[in-house]
Amino acid sequence: MRPIATTRSASGTPTGRLAVWWVIASEIVIFGGLLASYIMFRLSHPEWAEYASHTNTWIGAFNTFVLLTSSLSAVLAHQAAEAGNGKKAAKLLYWTMLGGITFAVVKGFEWNMEISHGFTISSNGFWSFYYTAAGLHALHVIAGVVIMGIVAQTAKQNLELHRVELIGIYWHFVDLVWIFLFPLLYIAK
């Protein structure tokens, strides 16, 4: 028997899916405000191009590849869950988690390198935005990995397979945010 929270629906959309979309809508407001502020400041501070030139485009590109690849395994996990194959869905979620962990570890090394070169959050406005936006995104990656681990454990037992779709929706949002951050912070020099 499924819990009432997964079957109840006033809008025709399952409650869990509706909840994830509400979370994403609130996150769009947060990231949208942050990115809009960054763009406004960037346009009025041409010197930020020089600061941005110190970001490592290759590391950013590698992390973009890692996240996009992890999105593929999230899609495949959803397909497996829809087919009723919880063990395969869990295995694919573990691959997705590995992508998230790889992203966070690479980001940690990148920040260590930047900080060791004197580029800290208090260096100037560019680096403040850089660490705030990238840090907020990294926290979302870490949260996604943790939640995905919980979902994978239940999916492995062929339980609550609908949650695979829900964490997948969240993960795609996290990837989409990075698709905006990567060019703004790394490429636009």
C-alpha positions as CSV (number, residue, x, y, z in Angstrom):
1,M,0.0,0.0,0.0
2,R,1.3,3.4,-1.0
3,P,1.3,6.3,1.6
4,I,-1.5,8.8,1.1
5,A,1.1,11.5,0.3
6,T,2.0,9.8,-2.9
7,T,-1.6,9.1,-4.1
8,R,-3.5,12.2,-2.9
9,S,-3.8,14.9,-5.5
10,A,-6.0,17.9,-5.8
11,S,-4.5,19.1,-9.1
12,G,-4.2,15.8,-10.9
13,T,-0.5,15.8,-10.2
14,P,0.9,13.5,-7.5
15,T,1.7,15.3,-4.4
16,G,5.4,14.4,-4.4
17,R,5.9,15.7,-7.9
18,L,4.0,18.9,-7.1
19,A,6.2,19.4,-4.0
20,V,9.4,19.0,-6.0
21,W,8.2,21.5,-8.5
22,W,7.4,24.0,-5.7
23,V,10.9,23.5,-4.3
24,I,12.3,24.1,-7.8
25,A,10.2,27.2,-8.2
26,S,11.5,28.7,-5.0
27,E,15.1,27.8,-6.0
28,I,14.6,29.5,-9.3
29,V,13.8,32.7,-7.4
30,I,16.9,32.3,-5.3
31,F,19.3,31.5,-8.2
32,G,17.5,33.8,-10.6
33,G,18.0,36.8,-8.2
34,L,21.6,35.9,-7.6
35,L,22.3,35.5,-11.4
36,A,20.4,38.7,-12.3
37,S,22.4,40.6,-9.7
38,Y,25.7,39.1,-11.0
39,I,24.8,40.1,-14.6
40,M,23.9,43.6,-13.6
41,F,27.1,44.1,-11.6
42,R,29.2,42.4,-14.4
43,L,27.8,44.8,-17.0
44,S,28.7,47.8,-14.9
45,H,32.2,46.5,-13.8
46,P,34.3,45.8,-16.9
47,E,37.3,45.1,-14.7
48,W,35.5,41.8,-13.7
49,A,36.6,40.3,-17.0
50,E,40.2,40.4,-15.7
51,Y,39.1,38.7,-12.4
52,A,37.2,36.1,-14.3
53,S,40.3,35.3,-16.4
54,H,41.7,33.7,-13.3
55,T,39.0,31.0,-13.2
56,N,40.0,27.7,-14.8
57,T,37.8,27.1,-17.8
58,W,39.0,23.5,-18.2
59,I,38.0,22.6,-14.7
60,G,34.6,24.2,-15.2
61,A,34.2,22.4,-18.5
62,F,35.2,19.1,-16.9
63,N,32.6,19.6,-14.1
64,T,30.0,20.5,-16.8
65,F,30.8,17.2,-18.5
66,V,30.5,15.3,-15.2
67,L,27.1,16.8,-14.3
68,L,25.7,16.3,-17.8
69,T,26.8,12.7,-17.7
70,S,25.3,12.3,-14.3
71,S,22.0,13.6,-15.7
72,L,22.1,10.8,-18.3
73,S,22.4,8.2,-15.5
74,A,19.5,9.9,-13.7
75,V,17.3,9.6,-16.8
76,L,18.3,5.9,-17.2
77,A,17.5,5.3,-13.5
78,H,14.0,6.8,-14.0
79,Q,13.5,4.5,-17.0
80,A,14.5,1.5,-14.9
81,A,12.2,2.6,-12.1
82,E,9.3,3.0,-14.5
83,A,10.0,-0.6,-15.8
84,G,9.8,-1.8,-12.1
85,N,13.5,-2.6,-11.9
86,G,14.5,-1.1,-8.6
87,K,17.9,-2.7,-8.4
88,K,18.9,-1.3,-11.8
89,A,17.5,2.1,-10.9
90,A,19.5,2.1,-7.6
91,K,22.7,1.2,-9.5
92,L,22.2,4.0,-11.9
93,L,21.4,6.4,-9.0
94,Y,24.8,5.4,-7.5
95,W,26.5,6.4,-10.7
96,T,24.6,9.7,-10.6
97,M,25.8,10.1,-7.0
98,L,29.4,9.4,-8.1
99,G,29.0,12.3,-10.6
100,G,27.9,14.6,-7.9
101,I,30.7,13.6,-5.6
102,T,33.2,14.0,-8.4
103,F,31.8,17.5,-9.0
104,A,32.1,18.5,-5.3
105,V,35.7,17.0,-5.0
106,V,36.9,18.8,-8.1
107,K,35.2,22.0,-6.9
108,G,37.1,21.7,-3.6
109,F,40.4,21.3,-5.3
110,E,39.6,24.2,-7.6
111,W,38.7,26.5,-4.7
112,N,41.8,25.4,-2.8
113,M,43.9,26.4,-5.8
114,E,42.1,29.7,-6.2
115,I,42.4,30.6,-2.6
116,S,46.1,29.7,-2.5
117,H,46.5,32.3,-5.3
118,G,44.9,34.9,-3.2
119,F,41.4,34.8,-4.8
120,T,39.1,34.7,-1.8
121,I,35.5,35.7,-1.2
122,S,36.6,39.0,0.1
123,S,39.0,39.8,-2.7
124,N,36.5,41.8,-4.7
125,G,32.9,41.7,-6.0
126,F,33.5,39.2,-8.7
127,W,35.0,36.6,-6.3
128,S,32.2,37.3,-3.8
129,F,29.6,36.5,-6.5
130,Y,31.7,33.6,-7.7
131,Y,32.0,31.8,-4.4
132,T,28.4,32.6,-3.4
133,A,26.9,31.3,-6.6
134,A,29.2,28.3,-7.0
135,G,29.0,27.5,-3.3
136,L,25.2,27.6,-3.2
137,H,25.2,25.4,-6.3
138,A,27.7,23.0,-4.6
139,L,25.5,22.8,-1.6
140,H,22.6,21.8,-3.8
141,V,24.8,19.1,-5.4
142,I,25.7,17.7,-2.0
143,A,22.0,17.8,-0.9
144,G,21.0,16.0,-4.1
145,V,23.7,13.3,-3.5
146,V,22.5,12.7,0.1
147,I,18.8,12.5,-0.9
148,M,19.7,10.3,-3.9
149,G,21.4,7.9,-1.6
150,I,18.2,7.5,0.5
151,V,16.1,7.1,-2.7
152,A,18.6,4.5,-4.0
153,Q,18.4,2.4,-0.8
154,T,14.6,2.2,-1.1
155,A,14.7,1.7,-4.8
156,K,17.1,-1.2,-4.4
157,Q,14.4,-3.0,-2.4
158,N,11.8,-2.2,-5.2
159,L,10.1,0.3,-2.8
160,E,9.0,3.8,-3.5
161,L,10.2,3.7,-7.1
162,H,8.2,7.0,-7.9
163,R,10.9,8.8,-5.8
164,V,13.5,8.1,-8.5
165,E,11.6,10.5,-10.8
166,L,11.4,13.1,-8.1
167,I,15.1,13.1,-7.3
168,G,15.8,13.1,-11.1
169,I,13.7,16.3,-11.5
170,Y,15.7,17.9,-8.8
171,W,19.0,16.7,-10.2
172,H,18.2,18.1,-13.7
173,F,17.4,21.5,-12.1
174,V,20.9,21.4,-10.4
175,D,22.5,20.6,-13.7
176,L,20.5,23.4,-15.4
177,V,21.7,26.0,-12.9
178,W,25.3,24.9,-13.6
179,I,24.6,25.4,-17.4
180,F,24.0,29.0,-16.5
181,L,26.8,29.4,-14.0
182,F,29.5,27.9,-16.2
183,P,29.4,30.4,-19.0
184,L,28.8,33.4,-16.7
185,L,31.7,32.6,-14.3
186,Y,34.2,30.8,-16.6
187,I,33.7,31.7,-20.2
188,A,32.6,35.3,-20.2
189,K,36.0,36.9,-19.8
